[in-house]
Amino acid sequence: MNGILITLEGPDGAGKTSVLKNILPELEKMNQEVVATREPGGVRIAEEIRQIILSPENREIDSKTELMLFAAARRLHMQEKMLPALREGKLVIVDRFIDSSVAYQGYGRDLGVEVVHWLNEFATDGLKPDLTLYFDIDTDIALARIMKNRSEEVNRLDLERAEMHRKVRQGYLEIVAKEPERFVKIDASQSLEKVTVDALMAIKERFNSKF
């Protein structure tokens, strides 16, 4: 495949989605054909699965069911949207990918990192990002942002206890430490403008010859 796959990762409240909206126009100015998408979701059935996973009403979904729903949505999304774009040489930027499942279900839900890795390797045929931007933020600051900025659309995962969110962040930090060549860690407690600049700089530095 001739395309580039960039994933954005971080705890809820880190501001990934806002950063993605900000960097897209700048990447397009560089004559890059960009496909921006998200997980879970991105294609019709995966978006329907997203609604099931995140609805605050669906409290009966247990950890293993949650993991398998994420993997199913990921498979659909990859097959229908990501792979075709990568084969056409496009720049694909995804708001969350496999690392989210490892952090949330592997560490946060205590299902085990190895199990989550195996299932996602199976679902994605081993597809790996060329670059992952990890937006790091203190858990208490992130939770305060969630309640302040998303009070009208708080989802099922947002309602988890703070301890679960702390485990997710620690999981992310361990993932980043294991693959330093793939990750760029960005301080998400900075202003949105500064985080956007840092994200763009990381992308340009990694793919300088292609921009």
JOZI-V956114 format. One record per residue. N is the residue number from 1. RES is the residue in three letters. PHI is phi in whole degrees, 0 to 359 (999 if undefined). PSI is psi in whole degrees, 0 to 359 (* if undefined). Layout:
n:N res:RES phi:PHI psi:PSI
n:N res:RES phi:PHI psi:PSI
This chain:
n:1 res:MET phi:999 psi:141
n:2 res:ASN phi:263 psi:352
n:3 res:GLY phi:279 psi:179
n:4 res:ILE phi:240 psi:133
n:5 res:LEU phi:248 psi:118
n:6 res:ILE phi:243 psi:132
n:7 res:THR phi:244 psi:147
n:8 res:LEU phi:248 psi:127
n:9 res:GLU phi:229 psi:158
n:10 res:GLY phi:157 psi:163
n:11 res:PRO phi:296 psi:157
n:12 res:ASP phi:303 psi:137
n:13 res:GLY phi:95 psi:358
n:14 res:ALA phi:281 psi:343
n:15 res:GLY phi:91 psi:19
n:16 res:LYS phi:304 psi:314
n:17 res:THR phi:296 psi:321
n:18 res:SER phi:294 psi:320
n:19 res:VAL phi:297 psi:317
n:20 res:LEU phi:302 psi:317
n:21 res:LYS phi:299 psi:324
n:22 res:ASN phi:284 psi:324
n:23 res:ILE phi:276 psi:340
n:24 res:LEU phi:302 psi:310
n:25 res:PRO phi:300 psi:324
n:26 res:GLU phi:291 psi:320
n:27 res:LEU phi:293 psi:323
n:28 res:GLU phi:292 psi:331
n:29 res:LYS phi:295 psi:335
n:30 res:MET phi:275 psi:15
n:31 res:ASN phi:63 psi:30
n:32 res:GLN phi:268 psi:134
n:33 res:GLU phi:274 psi:106
n:34 res:VAL phi:252 psi:137
n:35 res:VAL phi:243 psi:112
n:36 res:ALA phi:257 psi:133
n:37 res:THR phi:210 psi:184
n:38 res:ARG phi:212 psi:162
n:39 res:GLU phi:228 psi:148
n:40 res:PRO phi:292 psi:146
n:41 res:GLY phi:134 psi:210
n:42 res:GLY phi:95 psi:327
n:43 res:VAL phi:223 psi:167
n:44 res:ARG phi:306 psi:302
n:45 res:ILE phi:293 psi:322
n:46 res:ALA phi:297 psi:325
n:47 res:GLU phi:293 psi:325
n:48 res:GLU phi:293 psi:320
n:49 res:ILE phi:296 psi:322
n:50 res:ARG phi:304 psi:315
n:51 res:GLN phi:297 psi:322
n:52 res:ILE phi:294 psi:314
n:53 res:ILE phi:296 psi:316
n:54 res:LEU phi:268 psi:349
n:55 res:SER phi:298 psi:125
n:56 res:PRO phi:300 psi:341
n:57 res:GLU phi:285 psi:339
n:58 res:ASN phi:269 psi:58
n:59 res:ARG phi:290 psi:342
n:60 res:GLU phi:282 psi:353
n:61 res:ILE phi:290 psi:118
n:62 res:ASP phi:271 psi:177
n:63 res:SER phi:298 psi:318
n:64 res:LYS phi:291 psi:320
n:65 res:THR phi:298 psi:316
n:66 res:GLU phi:303 psi:313
n:67 res:LEU phi:301 psi:314
n:68 res:MET phi:289 psi:327
n:69 res:LEU phi:295 psi:316
n:70 res:PHE phi:300 psi:316
n:71 res:ALA phi:295 psi:320
n:72 res:ALA phi:296 psi:315
n:73 res:ALA phi:298 psi:320
n:74 res:ARG phi:297 psi:317
n:75 res:ARG phi:300 psi:312
n:76 res:LEU phi:300 psi:314
n:77 res:HIS phi:298 psi:315
n:78 res:MET phi:296 psi:313
n:79 res:GLN phi:293 psi:319
n:80 res:GLU phi:273 psi:331
n:81 res:LYS phi:235 psi:310
n:82 res:MET phi:291 psi:306
n:83 res:LEU phi:298 psi:315
n:84 res:PRO phi:302 psi:319
n:85 res:ALA phi:293 psi:319
n:86 res:LEU phi:295 psi:322
n:87 res:ARG phi:294 psi:334
n:88 res:GLU phi:273 psi:5
n:89 res:GLY phi:81 psi:19
n:90 res:LYS phi:273 psi:163
n:91 res:LEU phi:270 psi:116
n:92 res:VAL phi:253 psi:123
n:93 res:ILE phi:243 psi:122
n:94 res:VAL phi:243 psi:126
n:95 res:ASP phi:279 psi:95
n:96 res:ARG phi:86 psi:141
n:97 res:PHE phi:208 psi:214
n:98 res:ILE phi:303 psi:321
n:99 res:ASP phi:302 psi:329
n:100 res:SER phi:297 psi:317
n:101 res:SER phi:294 psi:319
n:102 res:VAL phi:298 psi:316
n:103 res:ALA phi:290 psi:313
n:104 res:TYR phi:280 psi:312
n:105 res:GLN phi:271 psi:321
n:106 res:GLY phi:290 psi:309
n:107 res:TYR phi:267 psi:307
n:108 res:GLY phi:297 psi:318
n:109 res:ARG phi:266 psi:356
n:110 res:ASP phi:61 psi:33
n:111 res:LEU phi:278 psi:346
n:112 res:GLY phi:104 psi:125
n:113 res:VAL phi:298 psi:319
n:114 res:GLU phi:297 psi:317
n:115 res:VAL phi:297 psi:314
n:116 res:VAL phi:295 psi:318
n:117 res:HIS phi:301 psi:313
n:118 res:TRP phi:300 psi:312
n:119 res:LEU phi:298 psi:319
n:120 res:ASN phi:284 psi:327
n:121 res:GLU phi:299 psi:318
n:122 res:PHE phi:296 psi:315
n:123 res:ALA phi:292 psi:329
n:124 res:THR phi:252 psi:4
n:125 res:ASP phi:56 psi:31
n:126 res:GLY phi:78 psi:17
n:127 res:LEU phi:297 psi:130
n:128 res:LYS phi:239 psi:141
n:129 res:PRO phi:292 psi:150
n:130 res:ASP phi:282 psi:333
n:131 res:LEU phi:206 psi:138
n:132 res:THR phi:235 psi:124
n:133 res:LEU phi:267 psi:120
n:134 res:TYR phi:255 psi:119
n:135 res:PHE phi:263 psi:108
n:136 res:ASP phi:263 psi:140
n:137 res:ILE phi:205 psi:146
n:138 res:ASP phi:301 psi:139
n:139 res:THR phi:300 psi:316
n:140 res:ASP phi:296 psi:321
n:141 res:ILE phi:294 psi:318
n:142 res:ALA phi:297 psi:315
n:143 res:LEU phi:295 psi:324
n:144 res:ALA phi:295 psi:320
n:145 res:ARG phi:297 psi:317
n:146 res:ILE phi:302 psi:311
n:147 res:MET phi:290 psi:331
n:148 res:LYS phi:280 psi:315
n:149 res:ASN phi:264 psi:342
n:150 res:ARG phi:231 psi:33
n:151 res:SER phi:300 psi:334
n:152 res:GLU phi:268 psi:355
n:153 res:GLU phi:219 psi:37
n:154 res:VAL phi:293 psi:130
n:155 res:ASN phi:259 psi:180
n:156 res:ARG phi:301 psi:321
n:157 res:LEU phi:287 psi:329
n:158 res:ASP phi:297 psi:332
n:159 res:LEU phi:278 psi:356
n:160 res:GLU phi:297 psi:157
n:161 res:ARG phi:296 psi:155
n:162 res:ALA phi:302 psi:327
n:163 res:GLU phi:299 psi:321
n:164 res:MET phi:296 psi:318
n:165 res:HIS phi:295 psi:325
n:166 res:ARG phi:294 psi:321
n:167 res:LYS phi:295 psi:323
n:168 res:VAL phi:297 psi:313
n:169 res:ARG phi:298 psi:316
n:170 res:GLN phi:298 psi:323
n:171 res:GLY phi:298 psi:316
n:172 res:TYR phi:301 psi:315
n:173 res:LEU phi:298 psi:324
n:174 res:GLU phi:289 psi:322
n:175 res:ILE phi:298 psi:314
n:176 res:VAL phi:299 psi:318
n:177 res:ALA phi:296 psi:330
n:178 res:LYS phi:282 psi:335
n:179 res:GLU phi:228 psi:63
n:180 res:PRO phi:297 psi:336
n:181 res:GLU phi:288 psi:336
n:182 res:ARG phi:268 psi:332
n:183 res:PHE phi:261 psi:149
n:184 res:VAL phi:236 psi:122
n:185 res:LYS phi:269 psi:129
n:186 res:ILE phi:238 psi:135
n:187 res:ASP phi:285 psi:105
n:188 res:ALA phi:276 psi:1
n:189 res:SER phi:277 psi:352
n:190 res:GLN phi:287 psi:176
n:191 res:SER phi:296 psi:155
n:192 res:LEU phi:302 psi:322
n:193 res:GLU phi:297 psi:316
n:194 res:LYS phi:291 psi:320
n:195 res:VAL phi:296 psi:321
n:196 res:THR phi:298 psi:315
n:197 res:VAL phi:300 psi:315
n:198 res:ASP phi:297 psi:321
n:199 res:ALA phi:294 psi:315
n:200 res:LEU phi:297 psi:319
n:201 res:MET phi:297 psi:318
n:202 res:ALA phi:298 psi:319
n:203 res:ILE phi:293 psi:315
n:204 res:LYS phi:297 psi:318
n:205 res:GLU phi:295 psi:322
n:206 res:ARG phi:287 psi:323
n:207 res:PHE phi:241 psi:37
n:208 res:ASN phi:308 psi:319
n:209 res:SER phi:288 psi:344
n:210 res:LYS phi:256 psi:358
n:211 res:PHE phi:249 psi:*
